[in-house]
Amino acid sequence: MIVTLTPNPSIDATIALDSPLTPGTVHRAASMTNAAGGKGINVAHAVTLAGKSAVAVIPAAENDPFISLVNDINVDILTVEIAENIRTNTTVTETSGRTTKLNGKGPAVDSQAQSQLIDATCHAAAKASWVVMAGSLPNAVPVDFYVTAINTLRKSAPQVKIALDTSDKPMEEIAKNLSTAAPDLIKPNGLELGQLVGEDGLALEAAAEGGDYSGVIAAARKVNAQGVGYVLVTLGAAGALLVTETGAWIASPPPIEVASTVGAGDSSLAGFLLAQEAGNDLAESLRYSVAYGSAATSLPGTTIPTPDMLNLAETNVRQLN
């Protein structure tokens, strides 16, 4: 089973336009949808659609519309009650594939609810193989929340592997505490990898997109050296790099028509974990990761792919060193 912890989930509202977005003008939507979102929710959704067990731990008010949206996608949840409703993140999509995101302000999650979220995660992890901690942090939650969560989980469920996908100050706080709170896997993009190692992540990503992976590999190895076994670096249209202390692999995506990038990174992480759960080696797990992310990118809004949508045959993996 895979457990996810999403401290700051969202209702993902998608507005599709049939003409280019022009600021300061009036547009008419071609379609509008609402879906349960948040990194951990998306990972749990992908795992569930693959027919595997997943539980998502979230904060939510008692009658929050978000809960109905999660029930609609048949994802099992453990909720910690809070007073305010979940935020809404709005994505505007254009026919070109370009997306514009407007993220809402999250609800306040007090110290008691923070502790309850970690306790609920530890409880669910007793029967889990992986725990995914993912996303931004809501109001009033300290930036070292994931550090506390990792340390608590290590004591409560030492058998479980931990994957982390976050950014900005929470990622920087993890970087400061890798010696004592290293997850087993971190899934950064280029910018977030830079935050981990104190380098220009955009420059690392640009070099990788141009075919020079040496900078990304060197940066990822710094993270490996501090106890993180797998660094899975997503590079958008350039695919993804998987780096361990002893190997590095690059996977290039299959040809697709971009519809929406929302949830692509989460699907990529889910694909890697599902492949690991199935006993695949690292190269094949990376293939599944990129195939999942690419399939998600070809789908509208926050649509999460099912296994039959994967183009594994045209997802190419090669070992770099």
C-alpha atoms as a printed R data frame, in Angstrom:
    type eleno elety resid chain resno       x      y       z
1   ATOM     1    CA   MET     A     1   0.000  0.000   0.000
2   ATOM     2    CA   ILE     A     2   1.048  3.577  -0.698
3   ATOM     3    CA   VAL     A     3   0.109  6.314   1.785
4   ATOM     4    CA   THR     A     4   0.197  9.983   0.862
5   ATOM     5    CA   LEU     A     5   0.265 13.028   3.126
6   ATOM     6    CA   THR     A     6  -1.025 16.243   1.564
7   ATOM     7    CA   PRO     A     7  -1.048 19.083   4.113
8   ATOM     8    CA   ASN     A     8  -2.374 21.637   1.613
9   ATOM     9    CA   PRO     A     9  -4.739 19.962  -0.885
10  ATOM    10    CA   SER     A    10  -6.876 21.921  -3.297
11  ATOM    11    CA   ILE     A    11  -9.957 21.961  -5.415
12  ATOM    12    CA   ASP     A    12  -8.472 22.171  -8.892
13  ATOM    13    CA   ALA     A    13 -10.670 24.322 -11.093
14  ATOM    14    CA   THR     A    14  -9.813 24.132 -14.797
15  ATOM    15    CA   ILE     A    15 -11.061 26.699 -17.278
16  ATOM    16    CA   ALA     A    16 -10.453 25.794 -20.918
17  ATOM    17    CA   LEU     A    17 -10.276 28.582 -23.490
18  ATOM    18    CA   ASP     A    18 -10.606 28.142 -27.246
19  ATOM    19    CA   SER     A    19  -8.660 31.347 -27.883
20  ATOM    20    CA   PRO     A    20  -5.366 32.732 -26.505
21  ATOM    21    CA   LEU     A    21  -5.464 34.230 -23.017
22  ATOM    22    CA   THR     A    22  -5.079 37.999 -23.190
23  ATOM    23    CA   PRO     A    23  -4.736 39.820 -19.843
24  ATOM    24    CA   GLY     A    24  -7.148 42.679 -19.291
25  ATOM    25    CA   THR     A    25  -9.809 41.369 -21.680
26  ATOM    26    CA   VAL     A    26 -13.008 39.316 -21.382
27  ATOM    27    CA   HIS     A    27 -12.909 35.610 -22.261
28  ATOM    28    CA   ARG     A    28 -15.628 32.997 -22.569
29  ATOM    29    CA   ALA     A    29 -14.800 29.547 -21.243
30  ATOM    30    CA   ALA     A    30 -15.159 26.583 -23.566
31  ATOM    31    CA   SER     A    31 -15.464 24.338 -20.500
32  ATOM    32    CA   MET     A    32 -15.059 24.422 -16.732
33  ATOM    33    CA   THR     A    33 -14.372 21.538 -14.334
34  ATOM    34    CA   ASN     A    34 -13.646 21.020 -10.633
35  ATOM    35    CA   ALA     A    35 -11.587 18.115  -9.310
36  ATOM    36    CA   ALA     A    36  -9.903 17.058  -6.089
37  ATOM    37    CA   GLY     A    37  -6.247 18.012  -6.319
38  ATOM    38    CA   GLY     A    38  -3.013 18.357  -4.441
39  ATOM    39    CA   LYS     A    39   0.165 16.397  -5.056
40  ATOM    40    CA   GLY     A    40  -0.556 13.540  -2.678
41  ATOM    41    CA   ILE     A    41  -4.164 13.272  -3.837
42  ATOM    42    CA   ASN     A    42  -2.991 12.959  -7.441
43  ATOM    43    CA   VAL     A    43  -0.456 10.271  -6.524
44  ATOM    44    CA   ALA     A    44  -3.091  8.313  -4.588
45  ATOM    45    CA   HIS     A    45  -5.525  8.698  -7.497
46  ATOM    46    CA   ALA     A    46  -3.008  7.274  -9.985
47  ATOM    47    CA   VAL     A    47  -2.246  4.356  -7.677
48  ATOM    48    CA   THR     A    48  -5.962  3.672  -7.203
49  ATOM    49    CA   LEU     A    49  -6.610  3.785 -10.964
50  ATOM    50    CA   ALA     A    50  -3.842  1.198 -11.373
51  ATOM    51    CA   GLY     A    51  -5.811 -1.132  -9.110
52  ATOM    52    CA   LYS     A    52  -3.440 -0.836  -6.159
53  ATOM    53    CA   SER     A    53  -4.121  0.237  -2.575
54  ATOM    54    CA   ALA     A    54  -3.636  3.853  -1.537
55  ATOM    55    CA   VAL     A    55  -4.720  6.051   1.356
56  ATOM    56    CA   ALA     A    56  -4.511  9.845   1.294
57  ATOM    57    CA   VAL     A    57  -4.148 11.757   4.573
58  ATOM    58    CA   ILE     A    58  -5.554 15.298   4.384
59  ATOM    59    CA   PRO     A    59  -6.935 18.133   6.521
60  ATOM    60    CA   ALA     A    60 -10.543 19.076   5.720
61  ATOM    61    CA   ALA     A    61 -13.573 20.748   7.268
62  ATOM    62    CA   GLU     A    62 -16.511 18.479   8.102
63  ATOM    63    CA   ASN     A    63 -18.703 19.515   5.160
64  ATOM    64    CA   ASP     A    64 -15.988 20.640   2.792
65  ATOM    65    CA   PRO     A    65 -17.001 20.152  -0.885
66  ATOM    66    CA   PHE     A    66 -13.489 18.801  -1.396
67  ATOM    67    CA   ILE     A    67 -14.457 15.549   0.337
68  ATOM    68    CA   SER     A    68 -17.239 14.908  -2.180
69  ATOM    69    CA   LEU     A    69 -14.773 15.428  -5.026
70  ATOM    70    CA   VAL     A    70 -12.371 12.900  -3.485
71  ATOM    71    CA   ASN     A    71 -15.207 10.415  -3.059
72  ATOM    72    CA   ASP     A    72 -16.061 10.876  -6.743
73  ATOM    73    CA   ILE     A    73 -12.649  9.458  -7.717
74  ATOM    74    CA   ASN     A    74 -12.843  6.579  -5.200
75  ATOM    75    CA   VAL     A    75  -9.659  7.500  -3.337
76  ATOM    76    CA   ASP     A    76  -9.602  6.336   0.280
77  ATOM    77    CA   ILE     A    77  -8.886  9.187   2.686
78  ATOM    78    CA   LEU     A    78  -8.074  9.784   6.330
79  ATOM    79    CA   THR     A    79  -9.182 13.276   7.324
80  ATOM    80    CA   VAL     A    80  -8.086 15.525  10.151
81  ATOM    81    CA   GLU     A    81 -10.823 18.044  10.862
82  ATOM    82    CA   ILE     A    82 -10.055 21.745  10.521
83  ATOM    83    CA   ALA     A    83 -12.338 24.788  10.599
84  ATOM    84    CA   GLU     A    84 -11.830 26.218   7.106
85  ATOM    85    CA   ASN     A    85 -12.493 24.810   3.657
86  ATOM    86    CA   ILE     A    86  -9.764 23.644   1.311
87  ATOM    87    CA   ARG     A    87  -8.376 26.246  -1.118
88  ATOM    88    CA   THR     A    88  -9.186 26.425  -4.830
89  ATOM    89    CA   ASN     A    89  -6.417 26.464  -7.443
90  ATOM    90    CA   THR     A    90  -7.500 27.647 -10.869
91  ATOM    91    CA   THR     A    91  -5.783 26.646 -14.102
92  ATOM    92    CA   VAL     A    92  -6.551 28.362 -17.390
93  ATOM    93    CA   THR     A    93  -5.652 26.254 -20.428
94  ATOM    94    CA   GLU     A    94  -5.280 27.325 -24.042
95  ATOM    95    CA   THR     A    95  -5.443 25.266 -27.225
96  ATOM    96    CA   SER     A    96  -1.680 25.748 -27.650
97  ATOM    97    CA   GLY     A    97  -1.084 23.778 -24.441
98  ATOM    98    CA   ARG     A    98  -0.004 26.838 -22.476
99  ATOM    99    CA   THR     A    99  -1.385 26.978 -18.933
100 ATOM   100    CA   THR     A   100  -1.794 29.808 -16.437
101 ATOM   101    CA   LYS     A   101  -2.190 28.936 -12.762
102 ATOM   102    CA   LEU     A   102  -3.823 30.974  -9.989
103 ATOM   103    CA   ASN     A   103  -3.351 29.280  -6.613
104 ATOM   104    CA   GLY     A   104  -5.668 30.123  -3.729
105 ATOM   105    CA   LYS     A   105  -4.653 30.782  -0.149
106 ATOM   106    CA   GLY     A   106  -4.813 27.645   1.964
107 ATOM   107    CA   PRO     A   107  -6.754 27.225   5.219
108 ATOM   108    CA   ALA     A   108  -5.179 27.619   8.629
109 ATOM   109    CA   VAL     A   109  -3.989 24.335  10.129
110 ATOM   110    CA   ASP     A   110  -3.209 24.765  13.826
111 ATOM   111    CA   SER     A   111  -0.565 22.902  15.818
112 ATOM   112    CA   GLN     A   112  -3.036 20.294  17.057
113 ATOM   113    CA   ALA     A   113  -4.159 19.479  13.524
114 ATOM   114    CA   GLN     A   114  -0.534 19.358  12.379
115 ATOM   115    CA   SER     A   115   0.239 16.716  14.999
116 ATOM   116    CA   GLN     A   116  -2.912 14.804  14.066
117 ATOM   117    CA   LEU     A   117  -1.894 14.762  10.400
118 ATOM   118    CA   ILE     A   118   1.448 13.209  11.294
119 ATOM   119    CA   ASP     A   119  -0.200 10.742  13.694
120 ATOM   120    CA   ALA     A   120  -2.724  9.695  11.034
121 ATOM   121    CA   THR     A   121   0.085  9.174   8.539
122 ATOM   122    CA   CYS     A   122   2.025  7.031  11.002
123 ATOM   123    CA   HIS     A   123  -1.096  4.968  11.714
124 ATOM   124    CA   ALA     A   124  -1.739  4.322   8.019
125 ATOM   125    CA   ALA     A   125   1.949  3.613   7.378
126 ATOM   126    CA   ALA     A   126   1.881  0.520   9.580
127 ATOM   127    CA   LYS     A   127   0.653 -1.443   6.532
128 ATOM   128    CA   ALA     A   128   2.406  0.591   3.842
129 ATOM   129    CA   SER     A   129   5.520  0.136   1.735
130 ATOM   130    CA   TRP     A   130   5.820  3.808   0.723
131 ATOM   131    CA   VAL     A   131   4.691  7.102   2.242
132 ATOM   132    CA   VAL     A   132   4.609 10.121  -0.052
133 ATOM   133    CA   MET     A   133   4.822 13.555   1.596
134 ATOM   134    CA   ALA     A   134   3.923 16.120  -0.994
135 ATOM   135    CA   GLY     A   135   3.050 19.690  -1.747
136 ATOM   136    CA   SER     A   136   3.171 23.110  -0.183
137 ATOM   137    CA   LEU     A   137   2.304 23.882   3.426
138 ATOM   138    CA   PRO     A   138  -0.838 25.741   4.550
139 ATOM   139    CA   ASN     A   139  -1.056 28.811   6.736
140 ATOM   140    CA   ALA     A   140   0.458 28.625  10.229
141 ATOM   141    CA   VAL     A   141   2.406 25.434   9.458
142 ATOM   142    CA   PRO     A   142   6.157 25.794  10.158
143 ATOM   143    CA   VAL     A   143   8.541 25.224   7.277
144 ATOM   144    CA   ASP     A   144  10.142 22.283   9.108
145 ATOM   145    CA   PHE     A   145   6.850 20.332   9.127
146 ATOM   146    CA   TYR     A   146   8.189 17.693   6.748
147 ATOM   147    CA   VAL     A   147  11.355 17.340   8.829
148 ATOM   148    CA   THR     A   148   9.199 16.606  11.884
149 ATOM   149    CA   ALA     A   149   6.972 14.255   9.894
150 ATOM   150    CA   ILE     A   150   9.914 12.266   8.521
151 ATOM   151    CA   ASN     A   151  11.576 11.909  11.922
152 ATOM   152    CA   THR     A   152   8.317 10.846  13.578
153 ATOM   153    CA   LEU     A   153   7.530  8.342  10.837
154 ATOM   154    CA   ARG     A   154  11.012  6.808  11.013
155 ATOM   155    CA   LYS     A   155  10.388  5.989  14.676
156 ATOM   156    CA   SER     A   156   6.797  4.809  14.196
157 ATOM   157    CA   ALA     A   157   7.157  2.762  10.994
158 ATOM   158    CA   PRO     A   158  10.854  2.125  10.304
159 ATOM   159    CA   GLN     A   159  10.030 -0.388   7.563
160 ATOM   160    CA   VAL     A   160   8.383  2.161   5.285
161 ATOM   161    CA   LYS     A   161  10.149  4.091   2.531
162 ATOM   162    CA   ILE     A   162   9.527  7.829   2.285
163 ATOM   163    CA   ALA     A   163   9.207  9.908  -0.885
164 ATOM   164    CA   LEU     A   164   9.170 13.705  -0.757
165 ATOM   165    CA   ASP     A   165   7.941 16.196  -3.348
166 ATOM   166    CA   THR     A   166   7.914 19.824  -2.220
167 ATOM   167    CA   SER     A   167   9.590 23.135  -3.034
168 ATOM   168    CA   ASP     A   168  10.715 26.549  -1.822
169 ATOM   169    CA   LYS     A   169  11.152 27.024   1.946
170 ATOM   170    CA   PRO     A   170   9.994 23.499   2.951
171 ATOM   171    CA   MET     A   171  12.520 22.059   0.470
172 ATOM   172    CA   GLU     A   172  15.248 24.371   1.748
173 ATOM   173    CA   GLU     A   173  14.481 23.236   5.297
174 ATOM   174    CA   ILE     A   174  14.788 19.607   4.233
175 ATOM   175    CA   ALA     A   175  18.151 20.465   2.665
176 ATOM   176    CA   LYS     A   176  19.364 21.796   6.020
177 ATOM   177    CA   ASN     A   177  18.303 18.602   7.808
178 ATOM   178    CA   LEU     A   178  19.183 15.787   5.411
179 ATOM   179    CA   SER     A   179  21.707 14.412   7.891
180 ATOM   180    CA   THR     A   180  18.863 13.525  10.271
181 ATOM   181    CA   ALA     A   181  15.711 13.585   8.110
182 ATOM   182    CA   ALA     A   182  16.610 12.214   4.692
183 ATOM   183    CA   PRO     A   183  13.748 10.654   2.735
184 ATOM   184    CA   ASP     A   184  14.450  7.623   0.553
185 ATOM   185    CA   LEU     A   185  13.387  9.465  -2.597
186 ATOM   186    CA   ILE     A   186  13.141 13.122  -3.554
187 ATOM   187    CA   LYS     A   187  11.396 14.197  -6.766
188 ATOM   188    CA   PRO     A   188  12.552 17.719  -7.619
189 ATOM   189    CA   ASN     A   189  12.413 19.579 -10.879
190 ATOM   190    CA   GLY     A   190  15.499 21.506 -11.911
191 ATOM   191    CA   LEU     A   191  14.624 24.578  -9.860
192 ATOM   192    CA   GLU     A   192  13.920 22.500  -6.749
193 ATOM   193    CA   LEU     A   193  17.150 20.543  -7.171
194 ATOM   194    CA   GLY     A   194  18.930 23.875  -7.093
195 ATOM   195    CA   GLN     A   195  17.127 24.720  -3.841
196 ATOM   196    CA   LEU     A   196  18.404 21.465  -2.360
197 ATOM   197    CA   VAL     A   197  22.058 22.071  -3.155
198 ATOM   198    CA   GLY     A   198  22.273 25.869  -3.244
199 ATOM   199    CA   GLU     A   199  22.846 26.148  -6.989
200 ATOM   200    CA   ASP     A   200  21.092 27.789  -9.944
201 ATOM   201    CA   GLY     A   201  18.459 25.156 -10.634
202 ATOM   202    CA   LEU     A   202  17.164 26.827 -13.781
203 ATOM   203    CA   ALA     A   203  20.676 26.741 -15.245
204 ATOM   204    CA   LEU     A   204  20.960 23.048 -14.358
205 ATOM   205    CA   GLU     A   205  17.638 22.355 -16.051
206 ATOM   206    CA   ALA     A   206  18.515 24.385 -19.143
207 ATOM   207    CA   ALA     A   207  21.788 22.498 -19.554
208 ATOM   208    CA   ALA     A   208  19.990 19.157 -19.213
209 ATOM   209    CA   GLU     A   209  17.402 20.183 -21.788
210 ATOM   210    CA   GLY     A   210  20.331 20.890 -24.105
211 ATOM   211    CA   GLY     A   211  21.740 17.403 -23.550
212 ATOM   212    CA   ASP     A   212  24.331 18.181 -20.860
213 ATOM   213    CA   TYR     A   213  23.276 16.154 -17.822
214 ATOM   214    CA   SER     A   214  26.535 16.448 -15.906
215 ATOM   215    CA   GLY     A   215  25.408 19.349 -13.718
216 ATOM   216    CA   VAL     A   216  22.144 17.692 -12.714
217 ATOM   217    CA   ILE     A   217  23.924 14.428 -11.957
218 ATOM   218    CA   ALA     A   218  26.582 16.165  -9.853
219 ATOM   219    CA   ALA     A   219  23.941 18.097  -7.912
220 ATOM   220    CA   ALA     A   220  21.827 14.993  -7.369
221 ATOM   221    CA   ARG     A   221  24.870 13.056  -6.149
222 ATOM   222    CA   LYS     A   222  25.332 15.676  -3.431
223 ATOM   223    CA   VAL     A   223  21.832 14.773  -2.265
224 ATOM   224    CA   ASN     A   224  22.572 11.036  -2.539
225 ATOM   225    CA   ALA     A   225  25.645 11.544  -0.359
226 ATOM   226    CA   GLN     A   226  23.431 12.845   2.444
227 ATOM   227    CA   GLY     A   227  21.299  9.722   2.618
228 ATOM   228    CA   VAL     A   228  18.711 10.071  -0.156
229 ATOM   229    CA   GLY     A   229  18.824  6.872  -2.189
230 ATOM   230    CA   TYR     A   230  16.897  8.053  -5.244
231 ATOM   231    CA   VAL     A   231  16.795 11.529  -6.765
232 ATOM   232    CA   LEU     A   232  14.167 11.604  -9.516
233 ATOM   233    CA   VAL     A   233  14.576 14.878 -11.414
234 ATOM   234    CA   THR     A   234  11.699 15.757 -13.724
235 ATOM   235    CA   LEU     A   235  12.660 17.926 -16.695
236 ATOM   236    CA   GLY     A   236   9.357 18.555 -18.465
237 ATOM   237    CA   ALA     A   237   9.553 17.900 -22.195
238 ATOM   238    CA   ALA     A   238  13.145 16.660 -21.767
239 ATOM   239    CA   GLY     A   239  11.957 13.695 -19.676
240 ATOM   240    CA   ALA     A   240  13.494 12.764 -16.344
241 ATOM   241    CA   LEU     A   241  16.766 11.750 -14.735
242 ATOM   242    CA   LEU     A   242  17.089  9.140 -12.009
243 ATOM   243    CA   VAL     A   243  20.289  9.420  -9.986
244 ATOM   244    CA   THR     A   244  21.627  7.111  -7.282
245 ATOM   245    CA   GLU     A   245  25.074  6.920  -5.713
246 ATOM   246    CA   THR     A   246  26.100  4.281  -8.250
247 ATOM   247    CA   GLY     A   247  24.098  5.009 -11.399
248 ATOM   248    CA   ALA     A   248  22.253  7.573 -13.476
249 ATOM   249    CA   TRP     A   249  19.602  7.088 -16.160
250 ATOM   250    CA   ILE     A   250  17.820  9.459 -18.524
251 ATOM   251    CA   ALA     A   251  14.370  8.763 -19.954
252 ATOM   252    CA   SER     A   252  13.021 10.694 -22.924
253 ATOM   253    CA   PRO     A   253   9.242 10.950 -23.310
254 ATOM   254    CA   PRO     A   254   7.137  9.544 -26.128
255 ATOM   255    CA   PRO     A   255   5.642 11.946 -28.688
256 ATOM   256    CA   ILE     A   256   2.506 13.606 -27.320
257 ATOM   257    CA   GLU     A   257   0.228 16.559 -27.902
258 ATOM   258    CA   VAL     A   258   0.315 18.687 -24.759
259 ATOM   259    CA   ALA     A   259  -3.098 19.327 -23.208
260 ATOM   260    CA   SER     A   260  -2.268 20.243 -19.596
261 ATOM   261    CA   THR     A   261   0.776 19.934 -17.360
262 ATOM   262    CA   VAL     A   262  -1.285 19.862 -14.138
263 ATOM   263    CA   GLY     A   263  -0.630 16.640 -12.231
264 ATOM   264    CA   ALA     A   264   2.082 15.435 -14.611
265 ATOM   265    CA   GLY     A   265   4.829 15.413 -11.980
266 ATOM   266    CA   ASP     A   266   2.553 13.659  -9.504
267 ATOM   267    CA   SER     A   267   1.684 11.017 -12.094
268 ATOM   268    CA   SER     A   268   5.392 10.606 -12.790
269 ATOM   269    CA   LEU     A   269   6.094  9.916  -9.123
270 ATOM   270    CA   ALA     A   270   3.178  7.489  -8.933
271 ATOM   271    CA   GLY     A   271   4.467  5.644 -11.987
272 ATOM   272    CA   PHE     A   272   7.897  5.184 -10.430
273 ATOM   273    CA   LEU     A   273   6.452  3.880  -7.159
274 ATOM   274    CA   LEU     A   274   4.012  1.546  -8.920
275 ATOM   275    CA   ALA     A   275   6.861  0.084 -10.956
276 ATOM   276    CA   GLN     A   276   8.970 -0.373  -7.839
277 ATOM   277    CA   GLU     A   277   6.033 -2.063  -6.118
278 ATOM   278    CA   ALA     A   278   5.783 -4.447  -9.077
279 ATOM   279    CA   GLY     A   279   9.443 -5.434  -8.672
280 ATOM   280    CA   ASN     A   280  10.871 -3.598 -11.684
281 ATOM   281    CA   ASP     A   281  14.491 -2.461 -11.774
282 ATOM   282    CA   LEU     A   282  15.428  1.215 -11.633
283 ATOM   283    CA   ALA     A   283  15.664  1.737 -15.394
284 ATOM   284    CA   GLU     A   284  12.229  0.233 -15.991
285 ATOM   285    CA   SER     A   285  10.789  2.167 -13.058
286 ATOM   286    CA   LEU     A   286  12.072  5.364 -14.672
287 ATOM   287    CA   ARG     A   287  10.426  4.311 -17.935
288 ATOM   288    CA   TYR     A   288   7.087  3.958 -16.148
289 ATOM   289    CA   SER     A   289   7.633  7.280 -14.424
290 ATOM   290    CA   VAL     A   290   8.108  9.214 -17.655
291 ATOM   291    CA   ALA     A   291   5.361  7.300 -19.454
292 ATOM   292    CA   TYR     A   292   2.927  8.207 -16.672
293 ATOM   293    CA   GLY     A   293   3.971 11.854 -16.666
294 ATOM   294    CA   SER     A   294   3.694 12.075 -20.442
295 ATOM   295    CA   ALA     A   295   0.267 10.448 -20.457
296 ATOM   296    CA   ALA     A   296  -0.933 12.965 -17.868
297 ATOM   297    CA   THR     A   297   0.386 15.840 -19.978
298 ATOM   298    CA   SER     A   298  -1.662 14.629 -22.947
299 ATOM   299    CA   LEU     A   299  -4.899 14.720 -20.929
300 ATOM   300    CA   PRO     A   300  -7.051 17.775 -20.149
301 ATOM   301    CA   GLY     A   301  -7.151 19.515 -16.772
302 ATOM   302    CA   THR     A   302  -6.134 17.368 -13.836
303 ATOM   303    CA   THR     A   303  -7.050 14.078 -15.514
304 ATOM   304    CA   ILE     A   304  -4.907 11.258 -14.132
305 ATOM   305    CA   PRO     A   305  -3.927  8.480 -16.558
306 ATOM   306    CA   THR     A   306  -4.727  4.794 -16.278
307 ATOM   307    CA   PRO     A   307  -2.168  2.087 -17.130
308 ATOM   308    CA   ASP     A   308  -3.700  1.438 -20.568
309 ATOM   309    CA   MET     A   309  -2.860  5.027 -21.582
310 ATOM   310    CA   LEU     A   310   0.901  4.565 -21.188
311 ATOM   311    CA   ASN     A   311   3.204  4.587 -24.211
312 ATOM   312    CA   LEU     A   312   6.033  2.535 -22.767
313 ATOM   313    CA   ALA     A   313   7.314  1.421 -26.168
314 ATOM   314    CA   GLU     A   314   8.307  4.955 -27.164
315 ATOM   315    CA   THR     A   315   9.605  5.984 -23.740
316 ATOM   316    CA   ASN     A   316  13.348  5.506 -24.110
317 ATOM   317    CA   VAL     A   317  15.738  4.948 -21.212
318 ATOM   318    CA   ARG     A   318  19.513  4.873 -21.324
319 ATOM   319    CA   GLN     A   319  22.129  4.655 -18.613
320 ATOM   320    CA   LEU     A   320  24.507  7.599 -18.374
321 ATOM   321    CA   ASN     A   321  27.057  6.314 -15.846
